[in-house]
Amino acid sequence: MEMDFIRNRITELRVKKGISEYQLSYDLGHSKNYIHNIVTGYSQPSVKELLYLIDTLGITPRLFFDEETEYRNPILVQEIIDGIKSMNDQDLEAVLLMVRRLNEKN
């Protein structure tokens, strides 16, 4: 996996979340240029920092690195996953039926 993917993914998710580079840097407890330096290739986050950044964006590492969801909105996917975790089997079956029908239309 290339660093370009990571830099582009950070920018994509930050924009979808509607926060600035400065705000994300602040949320992570770093200087105002921290995210800017990463996405421009000036610096690279440690693995620990990258995992914290991914968590701050509100998704799992799996969704962050899943190239199949690269053109979808992984933040929404994560919200859906979180929302269905507490559903009973009957509700899960109803959601699955709805997903199947929507996929048939597309």
Phi, psi and omega in degrees: 000136183270153177296332177302320179300313182296314180298315180294323181293319178301313180297313180303311183289324178298316180295316179298328178280345177078032179238152181278165174301318180300313182296318179295319176301315179298315180300330179274353179082028181243177178294163186298337182264004185304306181292319178303317180295326178289310186288341176267357178086005180290325179218167178233140178283152172291167178300317179299315180293322179296318178296321177294320178298315179299316178297319179297327177285349174089021178229174178269158175303325179301313179291326179298315185269356181284106183292340178290334178265008183303325183259006173257182180257096183296338177293317176293320178302316179296321178297321178295314179301313179298323182290329183269352182300328184262004182282150175279173184300322181296316178293322178297320178296322178295318178296317179299318178299316179296318179297316179299318179294318178296321178293328177294324180292329183269000000 
